[in-house]
């Protein structure tokens, strides 16, 4: 079997998930990877057959979407040309982790595909949303990675096609201990802003920075360059974790049984949805790193209850389910699933 696997490189979570499931996918056949985008701090340690600048949403240090850079990345002529030339028709199975060019390529050729990952779960209205829905955000979630089939991942199985999170093997095998410090990964904020907030607090912090190349200690804060092994070790030995409202890191934090606080990145609707889900589970959610951070932090640190998750499916079982459920659609089905202006 030949498998085409499109991976969105707009964040570390997509890449870490891809690296975790790749060995299991390879048990079913030859896997060619299409890496799209360039906004991740992690390298994909495997052969990449196809690459693209992709179509992705960037955020700046203030936490807002970088619209100018995003519009530049859209480049419709380039995107249509790349979609036209992408040989998705040469594969037995197309797996798409929320990647637009692959979705467009499959629509052009009426090729069935599976949108597999966290974003696929938002096809269900049962997945938590913020109190105020955003029309543009909902449209993007519904259309950006359109496919003929969806298999989602989320903190809880909100619907019958939604599976539990994929937890990395290193996290599953870890033996958590508490060394008293707080692990922090908030890439939407500058090191200076994080130092300004954390230096006033009587706690120790390990802050992972996208801008540093070498470790740096300033008072009660130890700044570290982004590195997956170092971050895993820091989380495993931490007392608590502060991070964005993404998917993989909060899921792993709860798997480890760590106290968790999340801050959704401004302008990222998916993170607002995740924050809504986490808040319902009892996780502390803060809108931003504002002047009210210190009292919220102190109250959070005084809480004793930990929110834990223990997925009842192994990664092997999830990939087995993916391969078992993936099926070919007829052309008439695809006419309904894909936009008429693409396949007409």
C-alpha positions as a Markdown table, in Angstrom:
| # | Residue | x | y | z |
|---|---|---|---|---|
| 1 | Unk | 0.0 | 0.0 | 0.0 |
| 2 | Unk | 1.2 | 3.5 | -0.8 |
| 3 | Unk | 0.2 | 6.1 | 1.8 |
| 4 | Unk | 0.4 | 9.9 | 1.3 |
| 5 | Unk | 0.6 | 11.7 | 4.7 |
| 6 | Unk | 0.2 | 15.5 | 4.7 |
| 7 | Unk | 1.5 | 17.2 | 7.8 |
| 8 | Unk | 0.8 | 20.8 | 8.8 |
| 9 | Unk | 4.0 | 22.4 | 10.1 |
| 10 | Unk | 2.2 | 25.4 | 11.7 |
| 11 | Unk | 2.9 | 24.2 | 15.2 |
| 12 | Unk | 5.0 | 21.6 | 17.1 |
| 13 | Unk | 1.9 | 19.5 | 17.9 |
| 14 | Unk | 1.3 | 18.3 | 14.3 |
| 15 | Unk | 5.0 | 17.3 | 13.9 |
| 16 | Unk | 5.3 | 15.5 | 17.2 |
| 17 | Unk | 2.1 | 13.6 | 16.5 |
| 18 | Unk | 3.3 | 12.7 | 13.0 |
| 19 | Unk | 6.6 | 11.3 | 14.4 |
| 20 | Unk | 4.7 | 9.3 | 16.9 |
| 21 | Unk | 2.4 | 7.6 | 14.5 |
| 22 | Unk | 4.8 | 7.2 | 11.5 |
| 23 | Unk | 6.3 | 3.9 | 12.7 |
| 24 | Unk | 2.8 | 2.4 | 13.0 |
| 25 | Unk | 1.7 | 3.7 | 9.5 |
| 26 | Unk | 4.8 | 2.2 | 8.0 |
| 27 | Unk | 3.6 | -1.2 | 9.1 |
| 28 | Unk | 0.8 | -0.9 | 6.5 |
| 29 | Unk | 2.9 | 0.2 | 3.6 |
| 30 | Unk | 5.2 | 2.8 | 2.0 |
| 31 | Unk | 4.6 | 6.3 | 3.5 |
| 32 | Unk | 5.5 | 9.5 | 1.6 |
| 33 | Unk | 5.3 | 12.7 | 3.6 |
| 34 | Unk | 4.2 | 16.2 | 2.5 |
| 35 | Unk | 5.3 | 18.8 | 4.9 |
| 36 | Unk | 3.4 | 22.1 | 4.6 |
| 37 | Unk | 4.3 | 25.4 | 6.3 |
| 38 | Unk | 7.2 | 26.6 | 8.3 |
| 39 | Unk | 6.0 | 27.8 | 11.7 |
| 40 | Unk | 7.2 | 25.0 | 13.9 |
| 41 | Unk | 10.2 | 24.9 | 16.2 |
| 42 | Unk | 10.7 | 21.1 | 15.8 |
| 43 | Unk | 12.4 | 19.3 | 12.9 |
| 44 | Unk | 10.7 | 16.3 | 11.4 |
| 45 | Unk | 13.4 | 13.6 | 11.8 |
| 46 | Unk | 12.5 | 11.6 | 8.7 |
| 47 | Unk | 12.6 | 11.8 | 4.9 |
| 48 | Unk | 10.3 | 14.4 | 3.5 |
| 49 | Unk | 9.2 | 13.7 | -0.1 |
| 50 | Unk | 7.2 | 16.8 | -0.8 |
| 51 | Unk | 7.5 | 20.3 | 0.7 |
| 52 | Unk | 5.6 | 23.5 | 0.5 |
| 53 | Unk | 5.3 | 26.9 | 2.1 |
| 54 | Unk | 1.7 | 25.9 | 2.5 |
| 55 | Unk | -1.3 | 28.0 | 3.6 |
| 56 | Unk | -1.1 | 28.7 | 7.3 |
| 57 | Unk | -1.9 | 31.3 | 9.9 |
| 58 | Unk | 1.0 | 33.0 | 11.7 |
| 59 | Unk | 0.8 | 34.8 | 15.1 |
| 60 | Unk | 3.2 | 37.5 | 16.3 |
| 61 | Unk | 4.7 | 38.0 | 19.8 |
| 62 | Unk | 1.7 | 40.0 | 21.0 |
| 63 | Unk | -0.4 | 36.9 | 20.4 |
| 64 | Unk | -2.4 | 38.3 | 17.4 |
| 65 | Unk | -2.7 | 36.7 | 14.0 |
| 66 | Unk | -0.2 | 38.1 | 11.6 |
| 67 | Unk | -2.6 | 38.9 | 8.7 |
| 68 | Unk | -0.1 | 40.5 | 6.4 |
| 69 | Unk | 2.2 | 37.5 | 6.6 |
| 70 | Unk | -0.8 | 35.1 | 6.3 |
| 71 | Unk | -2.1 | 36.8 | 3.2 |
| 72 | Unk | 1.3 | 36.7 | 1.6 |
| 73 | Unk | 1.4 | 32.9 | 2.3 |
| 74 | Unk | -2.0 | 32.4 | 0.6 |
| 75 | Unk | -0.5 | 33.2 | -2.8 |
| 76 | Unk | -3.5 | 31.7 | -4.7 |
| 77 | Unk | -1.6 | 31.0 | -8.0 |
| 78 | Unk | 1.2 | 29.1 | -6.2 |
| 79 | Unk | -1.3 | 27.2 | -4.1 |
| 80 | Unk | -3.4 | 26.1 | -7.1 |
| 81 | Unk | -0.3 | 25.2 | -9.1 |
| 82 | Unk | 1.0 | 23.1 | -6.2 |
| 83 | Unk | -2.3 | 21.4 | -5.7 |
| 84 | Unk | -2.6 | 20.6 | -9.4 |
| 85 | Unk | 0.9 | 19.1 | -9.4 |
| 86 | Unk | 0.6 | 17.1 | -6.2 |
| 87 | Unk | 0.3 | 13.4 | -7.2 |
| 88 | Unk | -2.3 | 12.3 | -4.7 |
| 89 | Unk | -3.9 | 10.1 | -7.4 |
| 90 | Unk | -0.8 | 7.8 | -7.3 |
| 91 | Unk | -1.6 | 6.7 | -3.7 |
| 92 | Unk | -3.9 | 4.1 | -2.2 |
| 93 | Unk | -4.6 | 6.2 | 0.9 |
| 94 | Unk | -4.3 | 10.0 | 1.5 |
| 95 | Unk | -4.1 | 11.1 | 5.2 |
| 96 | Unk | -4.4 | 14.8 | 5.8 |
| 97 | Unk | -3.7 | 16.5 | 9.1 |
| 98 | Unk | -5.5 | 19.8 | 8.4 |
| 99 | Unk | -3.5 | 20.7 | 5.3 |
| 100 | Unk | -5.2 | 22.9 | 2.6 |
| 101 | Unk | -3.1 | 22.1 | -0.5 |
| 102 | Unk | -3.7 | 18.4 | -0.1 |
| 103 | Unk | -7.4 | 19.0 | 0.4 |
| 104 | Unk | -7.5 | 21.1 | -2.8 |
| 105 | Unk | -5.5 | 18.5 | -4.7 |
| 106 | Unk | -7.9 | 15.7 | -3.7 |
| 107 | Unk | -10.9 | 17.9 | -4.6 |
| 108 | Unk | -9.5 | 18.6 | -8.1 |
| 109 | Unk | -9.0 | 15.0 | -8.9 |
| 110 | Unk | -12.0 | 13.6 | -6.9 |
| 111 | Unk | -9.6 | 11.5 | -4.7 |
| 112 | Unk | -10.9 | 10.3 | -1.3 |
| 113 | Unk | -8.9 | 11.4 | 1.7 |
| 114 | Unk | -9.1 | 11.1 | 5.5 |
| 115 | Unk | -8.7 | 14.2 | 7.6 |
| 116 | Unk | -7.1 | 12.7 | 10.7 |
| 117 | Unk | -6.2 | 14.7 | 13.8 |
| 118 | Unk | -7.4 | 17.1 | 16.3 |
| 119 | Unk | -9.0 | 19.6 | 13.8 |
| 120 | Unk | -11.1 | 16.8 | 12.3 |
| 121 | Unk | -13.0 | 16.6 | 15.7 |
| 122 | Unk | -14.5 | 20.0 | 15.1 |
| 123 | Unk | -16.8 | 18.5 | 12.4 |
| 124 | Unk | -19.0 | 17.6 | 15.4 |
| 125 | Unk | -21.2 | 20.2 | 17.0 |
| 126 | Unk | -20.8 | 18.2 | 20.3 |
| 127 | Unk | -17.2 | 19.4 | 20.6 |
| 128 | Unk | -17.1 | 22.4 | 23.1 |
| 129 | Unk | -17.0 | 25.9 | 21.7 |
| 130 | Unk | -16.5 | 29.2 | 23.5 |
| 131 | Unk | -19.6 | 31.1 | 24.6 |
| 132 | Unk | -19.3 | 33.4 | 21.6 |
| 133 | Unk | -18.7 | 31.5 | 18.4 |
| 134 | Unk | -16.7 | 33.1 | 15.6 |
| 135 | Unk | -18.1 | 32.8 | 12.1 |
| 136 | Unk | -14.7 | 33.0 | 10.4 |
| 137 | Unk | -13.2 | 30.5 | 12.8 |
| 138 | Unk | -16.0 | 28.0 | 12.3 |
| 139 | Unk | -15.7 | 28.4 | 8.6 |
| 140 | Unk | -11.9 | 27.7 | 8.6 |
| 141 | Unk | -12.4 | 24.6 | 10.8 |
| 142 | Unk | -15.1 | 23.3 | 8.5 |
| 143 | Unk | -13.4 | 24.0 | 5.2 |
| 144 | Unk | -9.6 | 24.4 | 5.5 |
| 145 | Unk | -8.9 | 20.6 | 5.5 |
| 146 | Unk | -12.0 | 19.3 | 3.8 |
| 147 | Unk | -11.9 | 15.6 | 3.2 |
| 148 | Unk | -14.2 | 12.7 | 2.3 |
| 149 | Unk | -13.8 | 11.2 | 5.8 |
| 150 | Unk | -13.0 | 12.5 | 9.3 |
| 151 | Unk | -11.4 | 10.8 | 12.2 |
| 152 | Unk | -10.8 | 13.2 | 15.1 |
| 153 | Unk | -8.7 | 13.3 | 18.2 |
| 154 | Unk | -9.7 | 15.3 | 21.3 |
| 155 | Unk | -9.4 | 15.4 | 25.1 |
| 156 | Unk | -12.6 | 13.4 | 25.4 |
| 157 | Unk | -14.6 | 11.3 | 22.9 |
| 158 | Unk | -17.3 | 13.8 | 22.3 |
| 159 | Unk | -18.7 | 11.9 | 19.2 |
| 160 | Unk | -18.5 | 8.5 | 17.7 |
| 161 | Unk | -15.7 | 9.4 | 15.3 |
| 162 | Unk | -13.5 | 11.2 | 17.9 |
| 163 | Unk | -10.7 | 9.2 | 19.5 |
| 164 | Unk | -8.6 | 10.1 | 22.6 |
| 165 | Unk | -5.3 | 11.9 | 22.3 |
| 166 | Unk | -2.2 | 10.3 | 20.9 |
| 167 | Unk | 0.3 | 10.4 | 23.8 |
| 168 | Unk | 4.0 | 10.1 | 22.9 |
| 169 | Unk | 5.8 | 7.0 | 23.9 |
| 170 | Unk | 8.3 | 9.0 | 26.0 |
| 171 | Unk | 5.5 | 10.5 | 28.0 |
| 172 | Unk | 3.7 | 7.2 | 28.5 |
| 173 | Unk | 6.9 | 5.6 | 29.8 |
| 174 | Unk | 7.9 | 8.6 | 32.0 |
| 175 | Unk | 7.9 | 8.4 | 35.8 |
| 176 | Unk | 6.7 | 11.8 | 36.9 |
| 177 | Unk | 8.2 | 13.5 | 39.9 |
| 178 | Unk | 7.7 | 16.9 | 41.4 |
| 179 | Unk | 10.8 | 19.1 | 41.6 |
| 180 | Unk | 8.8 | 22.2 | 42.5 |
| 181 | Unk | 9.3 | 24.4 | 39.4 |
| 182 | Unk | 6.7 | 25.4 | 36.7 |
| 183 | Unk | 7.3 | 24.5 | 33.1 |
| 184 | Unk | 6.3 | 27.3 | 30.7 |
| 185 | Unk | 5.8 | 27.3 | 26.9 |
| 186 | Unk | 4.0 | 30.4 | 25.7 |
| 187 | Unk | 5.6 | 31.1 | 22.3 |
| 188 | Unk | 3.2 | 34.0 | 21.5 |
| 189 | Unk | 4.9 | 36.1 | 24.2 |
| 190 | Unk | 8.4 | 37.5 | 24.1 |
| 191 | Unk | 11.0 | 36.5 | 26.7 |
| 192 | Unk | 11.0 | 40.0 | 28.1 |
| 193 | Unk | 7.2 | 39.9 | 28.7 |
| 194 | Unk | 7.5 | 36.5 | 30.4 |
| 195 | Unk | 10.4 | 37.7 | 32.6 |
| 196 | Unk | 8.4 | 40.8 | 33.6 |
| 197 | Unk | 5.5 | 38.7 | 34.8 |
| 198 | Unk | 7.4 | 35.8 | 36.4 |
| 199 | Unk | 10.2 | 37.7 | 38.2 |
| 200 | Unk | 7.7 | 39.1 | 40.7 |
| 201 | Unk | 6.5 | 35.6 | 41.8 |
| 202 | Unk | 8.0 | 33.5 | 44.5 |
| 203 | Unk | 8.3 | 30.4 | 42.4 |
| 204 | Unk | 10.8 | 28.8 | 40.0 |
| 205 | Unk | 10.2 | 28.7 | 36.3 |
| 206 | Unk | 11.6 | 26.8 | 33.3 |
| 207 | Unk | 10.6 | 28.9 | 30.3 |
| 208 | Unk | 11.1 | 27.5 | 26.8 |
| 209 | Unk | 12.0 | 30.2 | 24.3 |
| 210 | Unk | 11.9 | 30.1 | 20.5 |
| 211 | Unk | 14.5 | 32.8 | 20.3 |
| 212 | Unk | 17.3 | 31.5 | 22.5 |
| 213 | Unk | 20.1 | 29.1 | 21.3 |
| 214 | Unk | 21.7 | 28.6 | 24.8 |
| 215 | Unk | 20.2 | 28.3 | 28.3 |
| 216 | Unk | 20.0 | 31.5 | 30.3 |
| 217 | Unk | 19.2 | 32.1 | 34.0 |
| 218 | Unk | 17.7 | 35.3 | 35.2 |
| 219 | Unk | 16.7 | 35.3 | 38.9 |
| 220 | Unk | 14.0 | 32.7 | 39.5 |
| 221 | Unk | 13.6 | 32.0 | 35.8 |
| 222 | Unk | 15.6 | 29.5 | 33.7 |
| 223 | Unk | 15.2 | 30.2 | 30.0 |
| 224 | Unk | 15.8 | 27.2 | 27.7 |
| 225 | Unk | 15.8 | 26.8 | 23.9 |
| 226 | Unk | 13.0 | 24.8 | 22.4 |
| 227 | Unk | 14.0 | 21.1 | 22.3 |
| 228 | Unk | 11.6 | 18.2 | 22.5 |
| 229 | Unk | 13.7 | 16.0 | 24.8 |
| 230 | Unk | 14.4 | 18.9 | 27.2 |
| 231 | Unk | 10.8 | 19.9 | 27.2 |
| 232 | Unk | 9.6 | 16.4 | 27.9 |
| 233 | Unk | 12.1 | 16.1 | 30.8 |
| 234 | Unk | 11.0 | 19.5 | 32.2 |
| 235 | Unk | 7.3 | 18.6 | 32.1 |
| 236 | Unk | 7.9 | 15.2 | 33.7 |
| 237 | Unk | 9.8 | 16.7 | 36.6 |
| 238 | Unk | 7.7 | 19.9 | 37.0 |
| 239 | Unk | 5.1 | 20.8 | 39.7 |
| 240 | Unk | 2.9 | 22.5 | 37.1 |
| 241 | Unk | 2.7 | 23.5 | 33.5 |
| 242 | Unk | 1.6 | 26.8 | 31.8 |
| 243 | Unk | 1.1 | 26.7 | 28.1 |
| 244 | Unk | -1.1 | 27.8 | 25.2 |
| 245 | Unk | -4.4 | 26.1 | 24.6 |
| 246 | Unk | -3.2 | 23.8 | 21.9 |
| 247 | Unk | -3.9 | 20.1 | 22.0 |
| 248 | Unk | -0.8 | 17.9 | 22.5 |
| 249 | Unk | 0.9 | 19.7 | 25.4 |
| 250 | Unk | -2.3 | 20.1 | 27.5 |
| 251 | Unk | -3.1 | 16.4 | 26.8 |
| 252 | Unk | 0.3 | 15.3 | 27.9 |
| 253 | Unk | 0.3 | 17.5 | 30.9 |
| 254 | Unk | -3.0 | 15.9 | 32.1 |
| 255 | Unk | -1.6 | 12.4 | 31.3 |
| 256 | Unk | 1.3 | 13.1 | 33.6 |
| 257 | Unk | -1.1 | 14.4 | 36.3 |
| 258 | Unk | 0.4 | 17.9 | 36.4 |
| 259 | Unk | -1.3 | 21.0 | 37.5 |
| 260 | Unk | -2.2 | 22.9 | 34.3 |
| 261 | Unk | -3.0 | 26.5 | 33.2 |
| 262 | Unk | -3.6 | 27.4 | 29.6 |
| 263 | Unk | -3.7 | 30.7 | 27.7 |
| 264 | Unk | -5.3 | 30.5 | 24.2 |
| 265 | Unk | -3.4 | 32.5 | 21.6 |
| 266 | Unk | -5.3 | 35.6 | 20.5 |
| 267 | Unk | -6.8 | 35.2 | 17.1 |
| 268 | Unk | -6.6 | 31.4 | 17.1 |
| 269 | Unk | -10.2 | 30.2 | 17.3 |
| 270 | Unk | -9.2 | 26.5 | 17.7 |
| 271 | Unk | -7.4 | 27.4 | 20.9 |
| 272 | Unk | -10.5 | 29.2 | 22.2 |
| 273 | Unk | -12.4 | 26.0 | 21.6 |
| 274 | Unk | -9.8 | 23.9 | 23.3 |
| 275 | Unk | -9.8 | 26.3 | 26.3 |
| 276 | Unk | -13.6 | 25.9 | 26.5 |
| 277 | Unk | -13.2 | 22.1 | 26.6 |
| 278 | Unk | -10.4 | 22.3 | 29.2 |
| 279 | Unk | -12.3 | 24.7 | 31.4 |
| 280 | Unk | -15.3 | 22.3 | 31.4 |
| 281 | Unk | -12.9 | 19.6 | 32.6 |
| 282 | Unk | -11.7 | 21.8 | 35.5 |
| 283 | Unk | -8.5 | 23.3 | 34.0 |
| 284 | Unk | -7.6 | 26.9 | 34.8 |
| 285 | Unk | -7.9 | 29.1 | 31.7 |
| 286 | Unk | -6.5 | 32.7 | 31.6 |
| 287 | Unk | -7.3 | 34.9 | 28.6 |
| 288 | Unk | -3.9 | 36.5 | 28.5 |
| 289 | Unk | -0.7 | 37.3 | 30.5 |
| 290 | Unk | -2.2 | 40.5 | 31.9 |
| 291 | Unk | -1.8 | 42.5 | 35.2 |
| 292 | Unk | -4.2 | 40.1 | 36.9 |
| 293 | Unk | -1.9 | 37.1 | 36.3 |
| 294 | Unk | -0.2 | 37.1 | 39.8 |
| 295 | Unk | -3.4 | 36.7 | 41.9 |
| 296 | Unk | -4.8 | 34.1 | 39.4 |
| 297 | Unk | -1.5 | 32.3 | 39.6 |
| 298 | Unk | -1.4 | 32.3 | 43.4 |
| 299 | Unk | -5.0 | 30.9 | 43.6 |
| 300 | Unk | -4.2 | 28.3 | 41.0 |
| 301 | Unk | -1.1 | 27.1 | 42.9 |
| 302 | Unk | -3.2 | 26.7 | 46.1 |
| 303 | Unk | -5.5 | 24.2 | 44.4 |
| 304 | Unk | -4.9 | 20.6 | 45.2 |
| 305 | Unk | -7.1 | 18.8 | 42.6 |
| 306 | Unk | -5.3 | 17.6 | 39.5 |
| 307 | Unk | -7.1 | 16.9 | 36.2 |
| 308 | Unk | -5.9 | 13.6 | 34.8 |
| 309 | Unk | -6.7 | 11.7 | 31.6 |
| 310 | Unk | -5.8 | 8.1 | 30.8 |
| 311 | Unk | -6.7 | 7.4 | 27.1 |
| 312 | Unk | -8.2 | 3.9 | 26.7 |
| 313 | Unk | -6.6 | 3.5 | 23.2 |
| 314 | Unk | -3.0 | 2.9 | 22.4 |
| 315 | Unk | -1.4 | 4.6 | 19.5 |
| 316 | Unk | -1.2 | 1.3 | 17.7 |
| 317 | Unk | -4.9 | 0.8 | 18.3 |
| 318 | Unk | -5.7 | 4.3 | 17.0 |
| 319 | Unk | -3.7 | 3.7 | 13.8 |
| 320 | Unk | -5.3 | 0.3 | 13.4 |
| 321 | Unk | -8.8 | 2.0 | 13.6 |
| 322 | Unk | -7.7 | 4.6 | 11.1 |
| 323 | Unk | -6.6 | 2.0 | 8.6 |
| 324 | Unk | -9.6 | -0.2 | 9.2 |
| 325 | Unk | -12.1 | 2.7 | 8.8 |
| 326 | Unk | -10.5 | 4.4 | 5.8 |
| 327 | Unk | -12.6 | 3.6 | 2.7 |
| 328 | Unk | -13.0 | 4.7 | -0.9 |
| 329 | Unk | -16.0 | 7.0 | -1.8 |
| 330 | Unk | -17.8 | 6.9 | -5.1 |
| 331 | Unk | -17.5 | 9.9 | -7.5 |
| 332 | Unk | -21.1 | 10.9 | -6.6 |
| 333 | Unk | -20.2 | 11.0 | -2.9 |
| 334 | Unk | -17.2 | 13.2 | -3.7 |
| 335 | Unk | -19.3 | 15.6 | -5.8 |
| 336 | Unk | -21.3 | 16.3 | -2.6 |
| 337 | Unk | -18.3 | 16.6 | -0.4 |
| 338 | Unk | -16.1 | 18.8 | -2.4 |
| 339 | Unk | -16.9 | 22.4 | -3.6 |
| 340 | Unk | -18.4 | 22.5 | -7.1 |
| 341 | Unk | -16.0 | 25.3 | -8.1 |
| 342 | Unk | -13.1 | 23.0 | -7.5 |
| 343 | Unk | -14.3 | 19.9 | -9.2 |
| 344 | Unk | -16.6 | 21.4 | -11.8 |
